[in-house]
Amino acid sequence: MPLITAAQHARLLDQGRQRARDPGFDPVPVAKVYTPDAGVVWLLAYAYPDDPRRLHGLCDANTGFPQLADIRLDDLEAIRGPRGVPLAADPRFTPTRTLSDYAARAIAHGAYVED
């Protein structure tokens, strides 16, 4: 099963195109992926139109320092937690904030914070 669906990837690309046209565009995350055995969370917000497998989002690597970062989809798919468990998609994730709002809250708390 893919980490993100084709529909999610299409939306990530749409938001990436909008971001390319308007650098001030603050997207709503499209997908949440996480390590079930390590507490790492990624909120994925857009894909780069010129490199569709390069994604941008909020990364909370469970170090106390969440940050906005880019990552390749291939690299996300290769991540394993300490027990070898791959990343999983959160099918219940329903975003209620923009990416910058999630990032500000995570940075203030030192971790991704659920609503």
Phi and psi restraints in degrees (value plus and minus 20) as a CYANA .aco file:
   2 PRO   PHI     -89.9   -49.9
   2 PRO   PSI     133.2   173.2
   3 LEU   PHI     -85.4   -45.4
   3 LEU   PSI     -60.9   -20.9
   4 ILE   PHI    -145.4  -105.4
   4 ILE   PSI     130.6   170.6
   5 THR   PHI     -99.5   -59.5
   5 THR   PSI     144.9   184.9
   6 ALA   PHI     -80.8   -40.8
   6 ALA   PSI     -58.5   -18.5
   7 ALA   PHI     -85.4   -45.4
   7 ALA   PSI     -60.7   -20.7
   8 GLN   PHI     -85.0   -45.0
   8 GLN   PSI     -61.7   -21.7
   9 HIS   PHI     -84.3   -44.3
   9 HIS   PSI     -59.3   -19.3
  10 ALA   PHI     -81.8   -41.8
  10 ALA   PSI     -61.5   -21.5
  11 ARG   PHI     -87.6   -47.6
  11 ARG   PSI     -60.1   -20.1
  12 LEU   PHI     -78.8   -38.8
  12 LEU   PSI     -62.1   -22.1
  13 LEU   PHI     -86.6   -46.6
  13 LEU   PSI     -61.4   -21.4
  14 ASP   PHI     -78.8   -38.8
  14 ASP   PSI     -64.4   -24.4
  15 GLN   PHI     -89.4   -49.4
  15 GLN   PSI     -51.5   -11.5
  16 GLY   PHI     -86.3   -46.3
  16 GLY   PSI     -59.5   -19.5
  17 ARG   PHI     -84.7   -44.7
  17 ARG   PSI     -62.2   -22.2
  18 GLN   PHI     -84.6   -44.6
  18 GLN   PSI     -60.2   -20.2
  19 ARG   PHI     -84.2   -44.2
  19 ARG   PSI     -57.0   -17.0
  20 ALA   PHI     -86.0   -46.0
  20 ALA   PSI     -57.3   -17.3
  21 ARG   PHI     -95.4   -55.4
  21 ARG   PSI     -53.7   -13.7
  22 ASP   PHI    -155.1  -115.1
  22 ASP   PSI      73.5   113.5
  23 PRO   PHI     -79.3   -39.3
  23 PRO   PSI     -37.6     2.4
  24 GLY   PHI    -104.9   -64.9
  24 GLY   PSI     -24.6    15.4
  25 PHE   PHI     -82.1   -42.1
  25 PHE   PSI     108.4   148.4
  26 ASP   PHI    -133.0   -93.0
  26 ASP   PSI      75.0   115.0
  27 PRO   PHI     -92.1   -52.1
  27 PRO   PSI     139.4   179.4
  28 VAL   PHI    -109.4   -69.4
  28 VAL   PSI     115.1   155.1
  29 PRO   PHI     -76.3   -36.3
  29 PRO   PSI     126.7   166.7
  30 VAL   PHI    -118.1   -78.1
  30 VAL   PSI     -55.6   -15.6
  31 ALA   PHI    -166.5  -126.5
  31 ALA   PSI     132.4   172.4
  32 LYS   PHI    -140.5  -100.5
  32 LYS   PSI     107.0   147.0
  33 VAL   PHI    -143.9  -103.9
  33 VAL   PSI     133.0   173.0
  34 TYR   PHI    -175.5  -135.5
  34 TYR   PSI     142.1   182.1
  35 THR   PHI    -114.2   -74.2
  35 THR   PSI      97.1   137.1
  36 PRO   PHI     -81.9   -41.9
  36 PRO   PSI     -42.3    -2.3
  37 ASP   PHI    -133.6   -93.6
  37 ASP   PSI      -5.8    34.2
  38 ALA   PHI    -165.0  -125.0
  38 ALA   PSI     -27.5    12.5
  39 GLY   PHI      56.1    96.1
  39 GLY   PSI      -2.9    37.1
  40 VAL   PHI    -107.2   -67.2
  40 VAL   PSI     115.6   155.6
  41 VAL   PHI    -151.1  -111.1
  41 VAL   PSI     117.4   157.4
  42 TRP   PHI    -142.4  -102.4
  42 TRP   PSI     109.0   149.0
  43 LEU   PHI    -124.1   -84.1
  43 LEU   PSI      95.0   135.0
  44 LEU   PHI    -114.5   -74.5
  44 LEU   PSI     107.5   147.5
  45 ALA   PHI    -135.0   -95.0
  45 ALA   PSI     -55.5   -15.5
  46 TYR   PHI    -178.2  -138.2
  46 TYR   PSI     139.9   179.9
  47 ALA   PHI    -133.8   -93.8
  47 ALA   PSI     129.2   169.2
  48 TYR   PHI    -100.0   -60.0
  48 TYR   PSI     106.2   146.2
  49 PRO   PHI     -78.8   -38.8
  49 PRO   PSI     -53.0   -13.0
  50 ASP   PHI    -104.2   -64.2
  50 ASP   PSI     -27.9    12.1
  51 ASP   PHI    -172.1  -132.1
  51 ASP   PSI      56.2    96.2
  52 PRO   PHI     -79.9   -39.9
  52 PRO   PSI     -34.5     5.5
  53 ARG   PHI    -113.4   -73.4
  53 ARG   PSI     -20.3    19.7
  54 ARG   PHI    -115.1   -75.1
  54 ARG   PSI     100.9   140.9
  55 LEU   PHI    -134.8   -94.8
  55 LEU   PSI     135.9   175.9
  56 HIS   PHI    -145.4  -105.4
  56 HIS   PSI     120.4   160.4
  57 GLY   PHI    -196.8  -156.8
  57 GLY   PSI    -189.4  -149.4
  58 LEU   PHI    -112.7   -72.7
  58 LEU   PSI     107.8   147.8
  59 CYS   PHI    -134.6   -94.6
  59 CYS   PSI     102.8   142.8
  60 ASP   PHI    -133.7   -93.7
  60 ASP   PSI      80.1   120.1
  61 ALA   PHI    -105.4   -65.4
  61 ALA   PSI      -6.3    33.7
  62 ASN   PHI      44.2    84.2
  62 ASN   PSI      15.6    55.6
  63 THR   PHI    -131.5   -91.5
  63 THR   PSI     -24.8    15.2
  64 GLY   PHI      73.6   113.6
  64 GLY   PSI     -19.4    20.6
  65 PHE   PHI    -152.8  -112.8
  65 PHE   PSI      49.6    89.6
  66 PRO   PHI     -83.6   -43.6
  66 PRO   PSI     130.8   170.8
  67 GLN   PHI    -174.1  -134.1
  67 GLN   PSI     138.8   178.8
  68 LEU   PHI    -100.8   -60.8
  68 LEU   PSI     113.9   153.9
  69 ALA   PHI    -177.4  -137.4
  69 ALA   PSI     144.4   184.4
  70 ASP   PHI    -121.1   -81.1
  70 ASP   PSI     130.8   170.8
  71 ILE   PHI    -174.4  -134.4
  71 ILE   PSI     128.0   168.0
  72 ARG   PHI    -102.8   -62.8
  72 ARG   PSI     122.0   162.0
  73 LEU   PHI     -77.4   -37.4
  73 LEU   PSI     -58.3   -18.3
  74 ASP   PHI     -79.2   -39.2
  74 ASP   PSI     -60.0   -20.0
  75 ASP   PHI     -88.8   -48.8
  75 ASP   PSI     -59.8   -19.8
  76 LEU   PHI     -79.8   -39.8
  76 LEU   PSI     -64.3   -24.3
  77 GLU   PHI     -85.6   -45.6
  77 GLU   PSI     -42.7    -2.7
  78 ALA   PHI    -109.8   -69.8
  78 ALA   PSI     -33.6     6.4
  79 ILE   PHI     -86.2   -46.2
  79 ILE   PSI     116.3   156.3
  80 ARG   PHI    -150.3  -110.3
  80 ARG   PSI     124.2   164.2
  81 GLY   PHI     -97.2   -57.2
  81 GLY   PSI    -197.3  -157.3
  82 PRO   PHI     -82.8   -42.8
  82 PRO   PSI     -42.2    -2.2
  83 ARG   PHI    -119.6   -79.6
  83 ARG   PSI      -8.7    31.3
  84 GLY   PHI      62.9   102.9
  84 GLY   PSI     -10.6    29.4
  85 VAL   PHI    -101.0   -61.0
  85 VAL   PSI     108.7   148.7
  86 PRO   PHI     -93.7   -53.7
  86 PRO   PSI     146.1   186.1
  87 LEU   PHI     -78.3   -38.3
  87 LEU   PSI     131.7   171.7
  88 ALA   PHI    -148.2  -108.2
  88 ALA   PSI     131.3   171.3
  89 ALA   PHI    -108.4   -68.4
  89 ALA   PSI     123.8   163.8
  90 ASP   PHI    -115.4   -75.4
  90 ASP   PSI      80.8   120.8
  91 PRO   PHI     -89.4   -49.4
  91 PRO   PSI     -35.6     4.4
  92 ARG   PHI    -111.0   -71.0
  92 ARG   PSI     -25.2    14.8
  93 PHE   PHI     -83.4   -43.4
  93 PHE   PSI     102.1   142.1
  94 THR   PHI    -148.4  -108.4
  94 THR   PSI      85.8   125.8
  95 PRO   PHI     -85.5   -45.5
  95 PRO   PSI     122.6   162.6
  96 THR   PHI    -144.0  -104.0
  96 THR   PSI     -19.3    20.7
  97 ARG   PHI    -160.3  -120.3
  97 ARG   PSI     147.5   187.5
  98 THR   PHI    -100.4   -60.4
  98 THR   PSI     145.4   185.4
  99 LEU   PHI     -77.6   -37.6
  99 LEU   PSI     -63.9   -23.9
 100 SER   PHI     -84.8   -44.8
 100 SER   PSI     -53.1   -13.1
 101 ASP   PHI     -86.0   -46.0
 101 ASP   PSI     -66.4   -26.4
 102 TYR   PHI     -80.5   -40.5
 102 TYR   PSI     -62.1   -22.1
 103 ALA   PHI     -84.0   -44.0
 103 ALA   PSI     -65.1   -25.1
 104 ALA   PHI     -81.2   -41.2
 104 ALA   PSI     -63.0   -23.0
 105 ARG   PHI     -85.8   -45.8
 105 ARG   PSI     -62.5   -22.5
 106 ALA   PHI     -84.8   -44.8
 106 ALA   PSI     -63.5   -23.5
 107 ILE   PHI     -84.8   -44.8
 107 ILE   PSI     -61.9   -21.9
 108 ALA   PHI     -83.3   -43.3
 108 ALA   PSI     -54.7   -14.7
 109 HIS   PHI    -115.0   -75.0
 109 HIS   PSI     -29.6    10.4
 110 GLY   PHI      55.6    95.6
 110 GLY   PSI      -6.6    33.4
 111 ALA   PHI    -189.0  -149.0
 111 ALA   PSI     136.1   176.1
 112 TYR   PHI     -80.4   -40.4
 112 TYR   PSI     114.2   154.2
 113 VAL   PHI    -137.2   -97.2
 113 VAL   PSI     103.9   143.9
 114 GLU   PHI     -88.6   -48.6
 114 GLU   PSI     131.2   171.2
